[in-house]
């Protein structure tokens, strides 16, 4: 009896204090103290049962975080390394609090799916899967070595149906009532309105997705995004079946199937699942995931049709932009041939190619080498071997390890052009990585002292980042100025379902500084030569509506993305969100010549094993034939 009295009092004292949970566990396991209570206390040796929903709470962090609890019961629904998921067979009536939890086993217990287990002397702990201090939501867990199987072979708790005939999935808003950290927020928890709260209310629970349809293809992490009910109540869809990110709609209804418990097959966008998907709601890498517990049954979609371009007539100038995803001869020599096949077979060998992510000749080897001549020549040869033209090169080598990207790679943008269609470079001395071009007061056939050249070499906005490359041409007697860009990556920005809301965008400040420099240069050119055909093309790493791109609008440039229907504006796919990062901006003179513009969906929706790049190219045709 005295043993139980001492442990009870110790638990009470430490639960009421602010001691750390680890300290509490240490105290509970320490030798018996000598001082005993003077009055005997009658204690029930079987602790009162604590509901899982009470531990989870209607919030993102458990109201019992750091406490020791006992008498927690649930049916094991899935086994995982070092633990298992369990769910209350008698859920409460509150949909705002999850009825399931992950139990981390501190010792061996032989548990199986379908076992009713009781967990005692367990530490309630909020675990950040990305590490303490990371911008990631936490997962409510129990940590215990006192786990007892009460009964075996029970039916699993009924899954929660997501969508029609079940719980409504928020389809526009991820979070609209927090300014700061969700984990520290004492405000409104609104799973009916906010996607981030909706999935939190289902954390670790069994769910069922009926009539699921894939809105992207399986990526390199073996993840696949789906929507329920054949897309009913989901956001706008592209003709390809992708779901498209919009300014005020981040598509929280996307459900990412994860391979945490079972392998996810490589499937294509548009694949339909012919039986319900049963899975467990998890969280990792800044997003909620749904990990299937049973084999997926599906009807796989056919490959997407290769886009067909209109026939180019005499006087048509074709300009394309394409991010080649670290074109690297040392690691992926087959990539050159596959890209060449796309350039010749799909893109019809454009007159001008604005290319991004070209590495130097020895790839990621940090040798001090900066030239990419052999790498580029290899691509040009592959194009020629396939019947394409002998492209010529406009490029400026960077200073070693000064332009960001993988160390030793010396990433850069490059312009290739055809000389067999009447396109000719303007006169000018090739620039270096130190010199910006100067605008001349001569005529429109020799506008700059340097050609090609880099812009912004000395500007802080381009520090440790890729510099824009400028090339001047003459076509049909008219000047054509092309600037290819690869702006600061969004890699450091916060995830949509991260702890910080709204998601922070620290990289947008640098991108805006970069676009301001490009806009200032473009405005100077257009002020001196208003009828110049100016094209700014590349990977802008931001969306058409982004504030970071506003300087380009103010400089009088026009984004050809506006020519597309809203549901076709995408060149990239991230976690099932089709989004437009690659753009072509044009001056008024060449905008009037536009015949055709579109992204070519040949990569972003491919399964990971068949992608040539992670970006789609964009292409535009312009008519330079003067009316008679």
Order of alpha helices (4+ residues) and beta strands (2+ residues): alpha-alpha-alpha-beta-beta-beta-beta-beta-beta-beta-beta-beta-beta-alpha-beta-beta-beta-beta-beta-beta-beta-beta-beta-beta-alpha-beta-alpha-beta-beta-beta-beta-beta-beta-beta-alpha-beta-alpha-beta-beta-beta-beta-alpha-beta-beta
